[in-house]
């Protein structure tokens, strides 16, 4: 990035922006990314006219650094607890249901859409009651390494492997942790860290086809991020980042 836009890129704060020019193209560079790693994104003005010119310039600058074109590190965004719209959450999900409570201010003078409902939900949580049947948790999983995107929401059962009680949304293998990991939804009463569960993985990933593999509820993020997400920063300050 320094080769592309100069030393100033080193000073961009997390989610900060910098105006720049690459190969004669006007761009905005952000210090962000879909993982817990330190990364950058380049936003191109007049993209329909100059996309190929920018792309070639980035690849050329990357040759000296052995740049390789890949997709985002899926396991790293799961490890960081970064949620995928449509996979982990949608328009029906409450922030209190998926560990995003820090985004809902406790005191705000102005009104906003959904305020009454959200404040009722938080009051229930503060009173020790969950207003939700299901809440999001992180899990470590047994089974063989998951190395492809799940085409469905794989089911979760109690530790005895009985009837399903929840489901995985984003499973993957985490080489750094030496196991499969996942985000998923389980009953609120089964969401405590350390709770033993089982997961029904497809035969290609199951330790034994047709039988569930062990799972355990764990902390999210799964490991500290190089670039702490806003949720990690809120948790470090003691804010209510979890239900």
Buried (B, 14 or more C-beta within 10 A) or exposed (E): BEBBBEEEBEEBEBEEBBEBEBBEBEBEBBBBBBBBBEBBEBEBEEEEEBEEBBBEBBEEBBEEEEEEEEEEBBBBBBBBBBBBEEEBBEEEBBBBBBBBBBEBEEEEEEEEEEEEEBEEBBEBBEEEEBBBEBBBBBBBBBBBEBEEEBEEBBBBBBBEBEEBBBBBBBBBBBEEBEBBBBBBBBBBEBBEEEBEBBBBBBEEBBEEEEEBBBBBBBEBBBEEBEBBBBBBBBBEEEBBBBB
